[in-house]
Amino acid sequence: MATEHGGIIEQLRRNAVALVSLAVALSSLGYNTWRNEQTEANRNQRQAAFEVLLKLGELQRLVFHSHYDRDAEQGNPRTGWAYILTVRDLAQVIGTPMTGMADELLATWSAHWQDLGNDESGAEVIISGIDRARESTLQVLRALD
């Protein structure tokens, strides 16, 4: 029994470099896999955030056309609903802080879209909601690796 034990220790000594190399290779592979997944998640969040910023800009343009210009074609509220729902969908990709923002923007739009063109405070509430959403999106972009 003692010789078997001694044989194992001797084999470990002879193969120490190979075992250390194997451990380094496995840990490197694990780290690279994790880093690649993290990079892809950041890339997806970044792309979704850029799209959110574009949709928010289009929504704000729509509000201006609808409220200030009274342009029914370029300020069509149905188009606004499409922007809001797209922002909400993209917020799911970005993650937790954005999902709450998107729900808040949806609630604001739902409560005030009919005021566009009639009530200054309704337009101001919507524009304020868009500004908050834009700032939340920019904060997410700043926080990405």
C-alpha positions as YAML, in Angstrom:
chain: A
units: angstrom
residues:
- id: 1
  name: MET
  ca: [0.00, 0.00, 0.00]
- id: 2
  name: ALA
  ca: [2.82, 2.37, 0.86]
- id: 3
  name: THR
  ca: [4.44, 1.78, -2.50]
- id: 4
  name: GLU
  ca: [1.22, 2.57, -4.32]
- id: 5
  name: HIS
  ca: [0.93, 5.82, -2.39]
- id: 6
  name: GLY
  ca: [4.55, 6.64, -3.14]
- id: 7
  name: GLY
  ca: [3.99, 5.82, -6.80]
- id: 8
  name: ILE
  ca: [1.10, 8.25, -7.10]
- id: 9
  name: ILE
  ca: [3.09, 11.04, -5.50]
- id: 10
  name: GLU
  ca: [6.01, 10.32, -7.79]
- id: 11
  name: GLN
  ca: [3.72, 10.40, -10.84]
- id: 12
  name: LEU
  ca: [2.28, 13.73, -9.68]
- id: 13
  name: ARG
  ca: [5.79, 15.14, -9.33]
- id: 14
  name: ARG
  ca: [6.80, 13.94, -12.78]
- id: 15
  name: ASN
  ca: [3.63, 15.33, -14.37]
- id: 16
  name: ALA
  ca: [3.33, 18.54, -12.34]
- id: 17
  name: VAL
  ca: [4.09, 20.78, -15.30]
- id: 18
  name: ALA
  ca: [1.49, 19.01, -17.42]
- id: 19
  name: LEU
  ca: [-1.12, 19.22, -14.65]
- id: 20
  name: VAL
  ca: [-0.45, 22.92, -14.06]
- id: 21
  name: SER
  ca: [-0.63, 23.53, -17.81]
- id: 22
  name: LEU
  ca: [-3.95, 21.69, -17.96]
- id: 23
  name: ALA
  ca: [-5.34, 23.77, -15.06]
- id: 24
  name: VAL
  ca: [-4.21, 27.02, -16.73]
- id: 25
  name: ALA
  ca: [-5.70, 25.95, -20.06]
- id: 26
  name: LEU
  ca: [-9.05, 25.05, -18.50]
- id: 27
  name: SER
  ca: [-9.26, 28.27, -16.49]
- id: 28
  name: SER
  ca: [-8.28, 30.32, -19.57]
- id: 29
  name: LEU
  ca: [-10.95, 28.59, -21.63]
- id: 30
  name: GLY
  ca: [-13.54, 29.27, -18.94]
- id: 31
  name: TYR
  ca: [-12.56, 32.95, -18.68]
- id: 32
  name: ASN
  ca: [-12.55, 33.43, -22.47]
- id: 33
  name: THR
  ca: [-15.97, 31.85, -22.76]
- id: 34
  name: TRP
  ca: [-17.34, 34.09, -20.00]
- id: 35
  name: ARG
  ca: [-15.72, 37.19, -21.53]
- id: 36
  name: ASN
  ca: [-17.13, 36.41, -24.99]
- id: 37
  name: GLU
  ca: [-20.62, 35.98, -23.55]
- id: 38
  name: GLN
  ca: [-20.29, 39.24, -21.61]
- id: 39
  name: THR
  ca: [-19.05, 41.06, -24.71]
- id: 40
  name: GLU
  ca: [-21.98, 39.75, -26.75]
- id: 41
  name: ALA
  ca: [-24.48, 40.77, -24.06]
- id: 42
  name: ASN
  ca: [-22.95, 44.26, -23.95]
- id: 43
  name: ARG
  ca: [-23.07, 44.47, -27.74]
- id: 44
  name: ASN
  ca: [-26.75, 43.51, -27.75]
- id: 45
  name: GLN
  ca: [-27.55, 46.01, -25.00]
- id: 46
  name: ARG
  ca: [-25.60, 48.75, -26.74]
- id: 47
  name: GLN
  ca: [-27.35, 48.16, -30.07]
- id: 48
  name: ALA
  ca: [-30.76, 48.06, -28.39]
- id: 49
  name: ALA
  ca: [-29.96, 51.28, -26.50]
- id: 50
  name: PHE
  ca: [-29.01, 53.06, -29.73]
- id: 51
  name: GLU
  ca: [-32.27, 51.91, -31.29]
- id: 52
  name: VAL
  ca: [-34.19, 53.16, -28.23]
- id: 53
  name: LEU
  ca: [-32.54, 56.58, -28.59]
- id: 54
  name: LEU
  ca: [-33.54, 56.70, -32.26]
- id: 55
  name: LYS
  ca: [-37.15, 55.72, -31.48]
- id: 56
  name: LEU
  ca: [-37.32, 58.28, -28.67]
- id: 57
  name: GLY
  ca: [-36.12, 60.96, -31.09]
- id: 58
  name: GLU
  ca: [-38.77, 59.93, -33.60]
- id: 59
  name: LEU
  ca: [-41.42, 59.94, -30.88]
- id: 60
  name: GLN
  ca: [-40.39, 63.43, -29.79]
- id: 61
  name: ARG
  ca: [-40.54, 64.62, -33.41]
- id: 62
  name: LEU
  ca: [-44.02, 63.12, -33.67]
- id: 63
  name: VAL
  ca: [-45.11, 64.97, -30.50]
- id: 64
  name: PHE
  ca: [-43.81, 68.25, -31.91]
- id: 65
  name: HIS
  ca: [-45.62, 67.70, -35.21]
- id: 66
  name: SER
  ca: [-48.82, 66.67, -33.49]
- id: 67
  name: HIS
  ca: [-48.92, 69.26, -30.73]
- id: 68
  name: TYR
  ca: [-47.19, 72.33, -32.08]
- id: 69
  name: ASP
  ca: [-47.69, 71.99, -35.84]
- id: 70
  name: ARG
  ca: [-51.05, 70.22, -35.66]
- id: 71
  name: ASP
  ca: [-49.82, 68.01, -38.49]
- id: 72
  name: ALA
  ca: [-52.08, 64.95, -38.45]
- id: 73
  name: GLU
  ca: [-49.93, 63.06, -40.95]
- id: 74
  name: GLN
  ca: [-46.49, 63.41, -39.33]
- id: 75
  name: GLY
  ca: [-47.99, 63.63, -35.85]
- id: 76
  name: ASN
  ca: [-50.22, 60.56, -36.06]
- id: 77
  name: PRO
  ca: [-50.71, 59.06, -32.58]
- id: 78
  name: ARG
  ca: [-50.90, 55.52, -33.99]
- id: 79
  name: THR
  ca: [-47.32, 55.93, -35.11]
- id: 80
  name: GLY
  ca: [-46.54, 57.08, -31.58]
- id: 81
  name: TRP
  ca: [-47.99, 53.85, -30.21]
- id: 82
  name: ALA
  ca: [-45.68, 51.92, -32.54]
- id: 83
  name: TYR
  ca: [-42.65, 53.85, -31.25]
- id: 84
  name: ILE
  ca: [-43.67, 53.31, -27.63]
- id: 85
  name: LEU
  ca: [-44.20, 49.58, -28.09]
- id: 86
  name: THR
  ca: [-40.89, 49.24, -29.93]
- id: 87
  name: VAL
  ca: [-39.09, 51.04, -27.10]
- id: 88
  name: ARG
  ca: [-40.79, 48.70, -24.63]
- id: 89
  name: ASP
  ca: [-39.66, 45.63, -26.60]
- id: 90
  name: LEU
  ca: [-36.08, 46.89, -26.90]
- id: 91
  name: ALA
  ca: [-36.01, 47.67, -23.17]
- id: 92
  name: GLN
  ca: [-36.43, 43.94, -22.53]
- id: 93
  name: VAL
  ca: [-33.08, 43.34, -24.24]
- id: 94
  name: ILE
  ca: [-31.37, 46.10, -22.26]
- id: 95
  name: GLY
  ca: [-32.53, 44.86, -18.87]
- id: 96
  name: THR
  ca: [-34.06, 45.78, -15.56]
- id: 97
  name: PRO
  ca: [-33.57, 49.54, -15.27]
- id: 98
  name: MET
  ca: [-34.93, 50.07, -18.77]
- id: 99
  name: THR
  ca: [-38.01, 47.88, -18.45]
- id: 100
  name: GLY
  ca: [-39.36, 50.12, -15.69]
- id: 101
  name: MET
  ca: [-38.60, 53.21, -17.75]
- id: 102
  name: ALA
  ca: [-40.39, 51.77, -20.77]
- id: 103
  name: ASP
  ca: [-43.45, 50.86, -18.69]
- id: 104
  name: GLU
  ca: [-43.48, 54.37, -17.25]
- id: 105
  name: LEU
  ca: [-43.25, 55.90, -20.74]
- id: 106
  name: LEU
  ca: [-46.08, 53.65, -21.95]
- id: 107
  name: ALA
  ca: [-48.26, 54.76, -19.01]
- id: 108
  name: THR
  ca: [-47.44, 58.42, -19.70]
- id: 109
  name: TRP
  ca: [-48.26, 58.07, -23.39]
- id: 110
  name: SER
  ca: [-51.49, 56.18, -22.60]
- id: 111
  name: ALA
  ca: [-52.64, 58.91, -20.23]
- id: 112
  name: HIS
  ca: [-51.72, 61.94, -22.35]
- id: 113
  name: TRP
  ca: [-51.56, 61.17, -26.09]
- id: 114
  name: GLN
  ca: [-55.11, 62.46, -26.56]
- id: 115
  name: ASP
  ca: [-54.07, 65.83, -25.12]
- id: 116
  name: LEU
  ca: [-51.65, 66.49, -27.98]
- id: 117
  name: GLY
  ca: [-52.75, 69.57, -29.86]
- id: 118
  name: ASN
  ca: [-55.20, 70.56, -27.12]
- id: 119
  name: ASP
  ca: [-53.43, 70.76, -23.78]
- id: 120
  name: GLU
  ca: [-49.93, 72.14, -23.23]
- id: 121
  name: SER
  ca: [-49.46, 70.25, -19.96]
- id: 122
  name: GLY
  ca: [-50.16, 66.90, -21.66]
- id: 123
  name: ALA
  ca: [-47.46, 67.56, -24.26]
- id: 124
  name: GLU
  ca: [-45.05, 68.68, -21.54]
- id: 125
  name: VAL
  ca: [-45.66, 65.49, -19.54]
- id: 126
  name: ILE
  ca: [-44.97, 63.34, -22.60]
- id: 127
  name: ILE
  ca: [-41.84, 65.29, -23.52]
- id: 128
  name: SER
  ca: [-40.64, 65.05, -19.92]
- id: 129
  name: GLY
  ca: [-41.20, 61.26, -20.04]
- id: 130
  name: ILE
  ca: [-39.21, 61.05, -23.27]
- id: 131
  name: ASP
  ca: [-36.39, 63.07, -21.69]
- id: 132
  name: ARG
  ca: [-36.29, 60.75, -18.66]
- id: 133
  name: ALA
  ca: [-36.24, 57.71, -20.93]
- id: 134
  name: ARG
  ca: [-33.43, 59.23, -22.97]
- id: 135
  name: GLU
  ca: [-31.38, 59.93, -19.83]
- id: 136
  name: SER
  ca: [-31.96, 56.39, -18.52]
- id: 137
  name: THR
  ca: [-30.80, 54.99, -21.85]
- id: 138
  name: LEU
  ca: [-27.67, 57.13, -21.83]
- id: 139
  name: GLN
  ca: [-26.88, 55.99, -18.28]
- id: 140
  name: VAL
  ca: [-27.09, 52.36, -19.40]
- id: 141
  name: LEU
  ca: [-24.72, 53.09, -22.29]
- id: 142
  name: ARG
  ca: [-22.23, 54.79, -19.97]
- id: 143
  name: ALA
  ca: [-22.28, 51.80, -17.60]
- id: 144
  name: LEU
  ca: [-21.47, 49.17, -20.25]
- id: 145
  name: ASP
  ca: [-17.93, 47.73, -20.29]
...
